[in-house]
Amino acid sequence: MRKVLLTGDRPSGRLHLGHYVGSLQNRVTLQDSGEYDCFVLLADVQALTDNFKDPQKVRESVFEVALDYLAVGLDPDKTTIFIQSLIPALPELTVYYLNLVTLARLERNPTVKAEIAQKGFGASIPAGFLCYPVSQAADITFCKADVVPVGVDQLPMIEQTREIVRSFNQIYGEVLREPEAMIPESSAAQRLPGIGGGDKMSKSLGNAIYLADDEATLKEKVRQMYTDPDHIHVEDPGQIEGNVVFTYLDVFCDDTAEVARLKEHYQQGGLGDIKVKDFLFEVLNDRFAPIRSRRSELAGDPGYVMDVLKAGTARANEVAEATLAEVRQAMRIDYFG
């Protein structure tokens, strides 16, 4: 059975529809295939790299993200869900890996450069943030992951891990496994726009629909979606390119014939934005109402959720310690056997 690290999310808030189409559906599919030993981490250490002044937010978000994972169908009997900060081997591996990568290489990482610009760090970049690709390499290699499902924007992170693994194995012997990236086939899954259009859906940009949003909030956010600014009157022909409502219908509506009919009507004129938005709301509400219900049920039993995380973390610790022992031996620092 191949091992797969189903890359976790930084717990600095709840998960949104971009996470759902970009990774969550894929994680459930992989765990249910029976072909993979799946690990999902709650990356609270990485969340602290840009939330270090608000540790309570990160702490609370660990529980919220765990609710999202379980609500969408991650099964703790099939997937090991664990908390990053409670795996002591990970920071130790990170320290060793830091010797295998240069500062200049970290600064060239396109994903890191983009996030630094987005967060407006300027020259005041926390060292922990700049080095988090190395921490991520520890997250991936602790379980000797064969496969890491990621979006296109995260490919530089996987390549950084592959470089570190090659350097380690060249110096110390074949201990670590070089992971492969698994890219979602759907282009929409790689970049779901936020409700305002243009930018990718993101917590930090305030343009997200969350899995936990109730029905009224969902409807309000759909009504706010960017459509065609020139589609002023119902009878006006409308554009579907760049129209967020139709982008979401392409992703979430299973009735492709109806979506095609709506597109044609909208482009010809005579179909108002409100009608299309109301149709999208019904599609999204039907899709996510069961997830909301399951999430609410789980939230009422916090003890169960924490037990899941405790058991998953214990298992991840066993796997991590075994890998760390091999790493120490290879590096000749296993002084007492």
FIVOKOL-374397 format. One record per residue: x, y, z of N, C-alpha, C in turn. Coordinates in steps of 0.05 Angstrom, whole numbers, plus 32768, in hexadecimal, padded with zeros to 4 digits. Example, Ala and Ser with C-alpha at 12.3 -4.5 7.8 and 13.67 -1.06 7.14 Angstrom:
REM FIVOKOL-374397
81087F8E809C80F67FA6809C81087FBE809C 81017FD3808E81117FEB808F81028001809D 
This chain:
REM FIVOKOL-374397
80117FE88000800080008000801280198000 800D802B7FED801D80437FEB801480578001 80278066800B8020807A801F801C80958012 800880A3801B800280BD80107FFE80D18026 800B80E88024800680FE80377FF181108029 7FD9810F80337FC4812080287FC7813B8035 7FD8814C80297FE2816480357FCC81738044 7FD18179805D7FBE8186806E7FBD81A48069 7FAB81B180777FA881CE80747FB181DC808E 7FBC81F4808B7FC4820380A37FAA820A80B2 7FA8820180CB7F8F820880DA7F90822580E4 7F88823780D27F86825380DA7F6B825D80D3 7F58824B80D37F3C825180CC7F2E823880C4 7F16823B80B87F07822480AE7F0E821F8091 7F06820880877F0B8201806B7EF5820A8059 7EFC821180407EE8821D802E7EE5820B8015 7ED4821480027ECE82047FEB7EE782007FD9 7EFA82137FDA7F12820F7FCB7F2281F77FD5 7F2281F47FF07F2F81DC7FFB7F2081C37FF3 7F0581C57FF27EF581AE7FEC7EFA81A37FD0 7EFA81B47FBC7EFE81AB7FA07F1C81A67F9B 7F2D81B47FA97F4A81B27FA47F57819B7FB2 7F4C81917FC87F5A817C7FD77F4881697FE6 7F3381747FF37F23816380057F16814B7FF7 7F0A81517FE07EFD813B7FD17F1281267FC9 7F29812F7FC17F3E811D7FB97F48810C7FD0 7F4981187FE77F5281097FFF7F3F80F28005 7F2580F880047F1180E4800A7F1280CD7FF5 7F1580D57FDC7F1780C17FC67F3080AE7FCB 7F4680BA7FD17F5F80AA7FD67F5C80987FED 7F5180A280037F4E8091801B7F3B80798016 7F27807E80067F13806980017F1B80557FEB 7F31805C7FDD7F3A804A7FC87F4680307FD3 7F5080317FEC7F5D801A7FF77F7980157FEE 7F8480287FDE7F9F80257FD37FB480347FE3 7FAB80457FF57FBE805780027FBB80568021 7FD18059802E7FD2805E804B7FD3807D804E 7FBD808980567FBB80A680547FC080B4806F 7FCF80CA806D7FD580DC80847FCC80F8807D 7FBE8105808F7FB68121808C7FBE813080A5 7FCE814580A27FD7815480B97FC9816E80BC 7FC5817680D57FBB819180DC7FD481A180E1 7FDB81B280CD7FF681BF80CD7FF681D880DF 7FF381D480F97FF281EB810B800C81F9810E 802381EB810B803D81F8810D8040820B80F5 8038820280DE803A821480C68026822B80C9 800F822680D57FFC823C80D98008825280EB 8019824A80FE8025825D8110803A826E8102 8044826680EB8058827680DD804D829280D5 8033829480D0802782AE80CB801082B580DD 800D82A580F37FF982AC8107800582AA8123 801F82AF8124802E82AA813E802482BD8154 801782D3814D800D82E581627FF082DE816B 7FE582C9815E7FCA82C281657FC882A38168 7FD68298817D7FD6827B81807FBB826F8186 7FA9827F81937F8F8275819A7F7F826F8180 7F828280816C7F75827C81537F7D82618146 7F97825C81477FA18242813C7F96822B814C 7F96822D81677F8D821781787F6F82118172 7F5F822681707F438221816B7F3E8216814F 7F4F821F813C7F4C821681207F5381F9811C 7F6481EE812D7F6A81D1812C7F5081C1812E 7F3F81C881417F2681BA81457F1381BF812E 7F1281D881247F0081DF810E7F0781D180F4 7F2181CF80EE7F2981C180D67F2581A380D9 7F29819980F17F24817C80F57F06817680F0 7EF5818880F97ED8818580F37ED3818480D5 7EE0819680C67EDC819780A97EE5817D809D 7EFD817380A57F07815A809A7EF38143809E 7EEA814080B67ED8812A80BD7EBD812D80AF 7EB4814680AD7E9A814B80A17E9981448083 7EAF814880757EAF814280587EB481258053 7EBB811580677EBD80F880637ED880EC8068 7EEC80FB80737F0480ED807B7EFE80DB8092 7F0780C280907F0080AD80A37F1880A680B4 7F1780AB80CE7F2F80A580DE7F37808880DF 7F26807680D57F2E805A80D37F3E805580BA 7F3D806880A77F4C8065808E7F628079808B 7F5F809080987F7280A680957F7C80AF80B1 7F9680B280B37FA380BB80CC7FA380DA80CC 7F9280E580DD7F90810280E07F9F810A80F9 7FB3811C80F67FC48122810D7FCC813F810E 7FD5814781267FDD8163812B7FFB81668128 8003817881168020817B8110803181818128 802981938139803A819B814F803F81868164 802F817081638032815B817780428144816D 80518148815780638133814C807F813E814F 808D8137816580A88142816A80BC813C8154 80B98127814680CC8120813180CC8135811A 80B68143811680B4815580FF80C7816D8102 80C8817B811980DC8191811B80F88188811A 80FE816F8125811981658124812181608107 810F815380F78115814F80DB8119816980CC 8109817D80D3810B819780C7812781A380CB 813181A180E3814C81AC80E98161819E80D7 815F818480D58172817680C48170817E80A7 81588181809D815381888081815C81A5807B 815C81B6808F816481D2808A818181D38081 819181BF808881AD81BF807F81AF81B78062 819981AE8055819A81A4803A818E81B88026 818781D0802F817B81E3801D818781FF8023 818B820F800F8197822A80138181823F8017 8189825580228176826C8026816D8276800A 818082777FF7817982807FDD8164826E7FD0 816682547FD4815282417FC9813782467FD5 8136824A7FEF811C824F7FFC811082697FF1 8120827D7FED811682977FE4810C82957FC7 811582827FB8810D827F7F9C80F3826E7F99 80EA82627FAF80D282517FAD80BA82617FA5 80AE825C7F8D8099826D7F838080826E7F95 807A82587FA2806282587FB48067826A7FCC 807F82687FD7808682797FEE808782967FE6 8093829C7FCF809482B87FC6807882C37FC2 806682B47FB7804A82BD7FB3803C82C37FCD 804082B17FE1803382B47FFA803F82CC800A 805982D08008806682E78015805A8301800A 805683027FF0804B831A7FE4802E831D7FEC 801F83077FED800283097FF47FFF83128011 8011830A8023800E8311803F801C832C8045 802A83378032803683518036804D8352804A 805C833D804C8072833C805F808883508059 808D8354803F80A48365803780BD83588040 80CF8368804C80E8835E805680E683508071 80CF8354807E80CB8349809980BE832D8098 80CC831B808A80C28300808780CA82EF80A0 80B782E480AE80BF82D280C480CF82BB80B9 80E582B480C680F6829E80BC80E6828480BB 80D4828080CD80C4826880CD80B3826680B4 80A9827D80AB8098827D809380A98277807A 80C08283807980D2827E806280DB82618060 80DE8255807780E88239807880D282248079 80B9822C807780A58218807A80A582038065 80B08207804C80B281F1803A80C481DA8044 80D781E1805580E881CD806180D881BD8076 80C881CB808680B681BE809980A381AC808A 809981B58073808781A580638095818C8059 80AE818E805380BE8176804A80BE81618060 80C1816B807980C08158809080A4814B8092 808F815B808E80748151808F8070813A807A 807C813E80638078812A804D808981118051 80A18115805A80B480FF805B80B280EE8075 80A580F8808980A480E980A3809580CE809F 808280CE808C807380B58087807C80A8806D 809180B38061809C80A98048808680A88033 807980BF8030806280C1801D806B80BD8001 805D80AC7FF2806280A87FD6805580BE7FC5 803D80C77FCE802D80DA7FBF802380F07FD1 802381097FC6801881207FD48005812F7FC1 7FEB812D7FC57FD8813C7FB47FDA815A7FBA 7FDF81697FA57FE181877FA87FD681957F90 7FD181AE7F937FCA81BF7F7C7FE381C87F6D 7FDF81D37F567FF681DB7F45800781F07F54 7FFA82017F64800982167F72801C820B7F87 801781F17F8F802881E57FA4803E81D47F99 804081D17F7F805581C17F73807181C97F7B 807781E37F7E809281EA7F87809981DF7FA3 808481DC7FB3808981D17FCE809181B47FCD 808481A57FBB808B81887FB880A781857FAB 80AD81967F9880C781957F8C80DD819B7FA1 80D781AE7FB380EB81B47FC880EF819B7FDA 80DA818D7FE080DD81757FF080ED81607FE1 80E7815D7FC780F681497FB7811481507FB6 811B81697FB5813781717FB58144816A7FD0 8136816F7FE58140816980008145814B8003 8131813C7FFA8133811E7FFC814C81147FEC 814F811F7FD3816681167FC38180811D7FD0 818281357FDC819A813D7FE981A0812B8001 818B81268011818F81158029819880F98020 818B80ED800D819180D2800581AD80D07FF8 81B580E57FEB81D080E57FDE81E680E67FF3 81E180F5800981F580F8801D81F580E08031 81DD80D8803A81DB80C6805081D180A98048 81C980A6802F81BF808C802781A1808D8022 819780788015817B8077800D816980728025 816080878032814E80858049813380908043 813280A88038811980B68033810D80AF8018 80F380B3801580E680AD7FFC80DF80C77FEE 80E580C87FD480DF80E07FC480C280E07FBB 80B280F37FC4809680F37FBE808F80FD7FA3 807880F47F99806D80FE7F80805581107F86 805181247F76803A81367F798022812A7F69 800B812B7F747FF281237F667FE2813C7F62 7FDE81447F487FD0815C7F417FB381567F3A 7F9F81657F457F8381617F3E7F8081657F20 7F6F81547F137F6B81567EF67F5C816E7EEF 7F4981777F007F38818E7EF97F4781A87EFD 7F4681B97EE97F5381D37EEB7F4481E47F00 7F2981DF7F027F1981EE7F167F2281E77F32 7F2A81CD7F367F3381C57F507F4D81D27F58 7F5D81D97F437F7681E67F497F7482037F51 7F5E82107F487F5B822C7F4F7F3D82347F4E 7F3082317F657F14823A7F677F1482577F70 7F0882697F5F7F0982857F667EF8828C7F7F 7EFF82A17F8C7EEF82AB7FA27ED682B87F97 7EC382BF7FA97EA982C87FA07EAB82E37F92 7EC182F27F957EC4830B7F887ED183097F6D 7ED982F17F657EE582ED7F4B7F0382F27F4C 7F1182E87F387F2E82EE7F357F3F82DE7F47 7F4182E67F607F5382D97F737F4982BD7F7B 7F5C82AC7F817F5682917F8B7F4882947FA6 7F3582827FAC7F2782837FC57F3B82807FDC 7F3982927FF07F4D829280057F40829E801E 7F48829280357F3F829D804F7F4982BA8052 7F6382BE804B7F6F82D980507F6382EF803F 7F5782E780287F4B82FB80167F2E8300801C 7F2382F1802F7F0782F580367EF382F08020 7EFA82DE800D7EE982D97FF67EDF82BC7FF5 7EDD82AF800C7ED98292800D7EBD828B8016 7EB38274800D7E9C826680177EA6824F8027 7E9F824D80417EA9823980527E9682218054 7EA2820980597E9281F1805C7E7E81F48074 7E85820480877E758208809F7E60821D809C 7E60822C80867E4C824280827E3082378083 7E1E824480927E02823A80927DF482428079 7DDB823A80767DCC823E805D7DC9825B8056 7DC3826C806B7DBF828880667DD98296805D 7DEF828E80697E09829A80627E1182918046 7E0C8278803F7E12826E80257E02827E8010 7DE9828280157DD8829080017DE282AD7FFE 7DE982BA80147DF382D580137E0C82D78002 7E1F82C480067E3882C57FF87E3482BF7FDA 7E2282AD7FD47E1C82A87FB77E1182C17FAA 7DFF82CF7FB97DF482E87FAE7E0982FD7FA9 7E1F82FC7FB77E3583107FB47E4883087F9E 7E4582F27F917E5982E87F7D7E5B82FB7F65 7E7382FC7F5C7E79830C7F447E6E82FE7F2B 7E60830D7F1A7E5683017F017E6183107EE9 7E50831E7EDB7E59832F7EC47E50834B7ECA 7E63835D7ECF7E5C83797ED77E4C83887EC1 7E4E837E7EA87E3F838B7E927E23837F7E8E 7E1D836B7E9D7E03835E7E9B7DF0836D7EAE 7DE883857EA67DD983977EB87DBB83907EB8 7DB0838B7EA07D9483847E9E7D9083677E97 7D7A835C7E9F7D75833F7E9A7D7783397E7C 7D6D834B7E6C7D6C83457E4F7D8883487E42 7D9C83537E507DB683567E457DC4833B7E42 7DD383377E2C7DE4831F7E2A7DFA83207E3F 7E0083097E4A7E1483097E607E2C82F87E58 7E4382FD7E657E5B82EE7E617E5E82D87E77 7E6682C17E6F7E6B82AC7E827E8882A97E89 7E9A82B37E787EB782B27E7E7EBD82C47E96 7ECA82BA7EAA7ED082CA7EC27EB882CE7ED4 7EA182C27ECD7E8982C47EDE7E8A82AF7EF3 7E8D82B77F0C7E9282A47F227E7B82917F25 7E63829A7F217E4B82897F247E4D82717F11 7E5382767EF97E55825F7EE67E6E824E7EEB 7E83825A7EF47E9B824A7EFC7E9382367F12 7E84823F7F257E7B822D7F3B7E6882187F31 7E5682207F1F7E43820C7F147E5281F67F04 7E6781FE7EF67E7781EA7EE87E8481D67EFB 7E8B81E07F137E9981CF7F267E8681BE7F36 7E6F81C97F3F7E5E81BC7F537E4481B17F48 7E3B81B97F317E2181AF7F267E2581967F16 7E1881807F1D7E1A81677F0E7E0981677EF5 7DF581797EF47DE4817A7EDC7DF1818C7EC7 7E0381817EB87E1381917EA57E01819C7E8E 7DEC818D7E887DD981967E727DCB81AF7E7B 7DC381B07E947DB581C87E9F7DC981E07EA0 7DE181DB7EA87DF581F17EA87DFA81FB7E8C 7DFB81EA7E787DFF81F27E5C7DE782037E53 7DCF81FB7E5B7DB7820A7E537DB782267E60 7DBF82287E797DC082427E877DD582547E7A 7DEC82487E737E0182587E667DF782647E4C 7DEA82547E3C7DE0825D7E227DCB82737E26 7DB9826F7E397DA482837E3E7DB0829D7E48 7DC4829B7E5A7DD182B37E657DDF82C27E4F 7DED82B47E3D7DFC82C17E287DEA82CF7E13 7DD282C37E107DBF82CE7DFD7DB082E67E09 7DAE82E77E237D9F82FC7E317D8482F07E39 7D7882FD7E4E7D5E82F47E587D6082E47E72 7D7882E07E7C7D7C82D17E957D8B82E37EA9 7D7E82E87EBF7D8A82FA7ED37D9E82ED7EE6 7DB082FD7EF17DC482F27F037DB882E57F1C 7DA282F17F267D9682E67F3F7D8C82CA7F3A 7D8082C47F237D7682A97F1E7D8D82957F1D 7DA2829D7F107DB9828B7F0E7DC682867F29 7DC8829C7F397DD382997F547DC282887F66 7DA7828B7F637D95827A7F747D98825D7F6C 7D9C82587F527DA0823C7F4A7DBA82317F55 7DCF82417F547DE982397F607DE682347F7E 7DD782457F8B7DD382417FA87DC782267FAE 7DB3821F7F9F7DA682057FA37DB981EE7F9E 7DCA81F17F8A7DDE81DC7F847DF181D97F9B 7DFC81F07FA57E0F81EF7FBB7E0281E67FD5 7DEA81EF7FDA7DDD81E77FF37DD781C97FF3 7DCF81BE7FDC7DCA81A27FDB7DE481927FDF 7DFA819C7FD57E13818E7FD77E1E818F7FF3 7E1C81A680017E2A81AA801A7E1881A98033 7DFE81A780307DED81A580477DF3818C8057 7DF88174804B7DFF815D805B7E198160806A 7E2D816E805D7E468173806A7E4281858082 7E32819A807F7E2C81AC80957E1F819D80AC 7E0C818C80A57DFE817C80BA7E11816A80C9 7E22815C80BA7E36814A80C77E49815B80D8 7E51817280CE7E64818280DD7E57818C80F8 7E3E819480F67E30819C810E7E2D81868123 7E28816E81197E268156812A7E4181518138 7E57815381297E71814E81347E7981648148 7E71817C81427E78819281557E6B818F8170 7E55818081707E47817A818A7E558164819A 7E698158818E7E788143819D7E968148819A 7E9F815E81A77EBB816581A47ECE814F81AF 7EC5814081C27ED6812B81CD7EDD811681B8 7ECA810F81A77ECF80FC81927EE48107817E 7EE1812181777EF4812D81647F10812D816F 7F13813481887F2D813581957F3981198198 7F288105819D7F3180E9819E7F3C80E08183 7F2F80E9816D7F3980E281527F5480EE814E 7F58810781567F72811581537F8781088165 7F7F8100817C7F9380F4818F7F9C80D98184 7F8A80C9817A7F9180AF816F7FA280B28156 7F9A80C481447FA980C9812C7FC580D38131 7FC880E581457FE280F0814C7FF480DA8158 7FE880C881687FF880B38173800380A1815D 7FF3809A81497FFC80898134801280988123 800D80B1811D802080C1810D803B80C2811C 803A80C48137805380C58147806380AB8144 8055809481438063807B81408071807A8125 806380828110806F808280F68087809580F4 808380AD8100809880C280FF80B180B9810E 80AD80AD812580C480A4813580D4808F8127 80C7807D811880D58068810980E6807580F3 80DB808880E580EA809680D0810180A580DC 80FC80B380F2811180C380FF812880B18108 81228099811181378087811A8149807F8102 813D807B80EB814C807580D3815E808C80CB 815280A580CD816180BD80C5817980C180D8 817580BD80F2818B80C1810581A180AC8100 8199809480FA81AD807F80F581BD808680DC 81AF808F80C781BD809680AE81D080AD80B2 81C880C080C381D980D780C881EE80D280DD 81EF80BA80E8820380B280FD820080C28116 81E780C9811D81E280D7813781D080C68149 81D080AC814581C1809A815681D4808F816C 81DD80A1817D81F4809B818F81EF808481A2 81D7808081AB81D1806B81BF81C0805581B4 81C28051819A81B4803B818D819680408188 
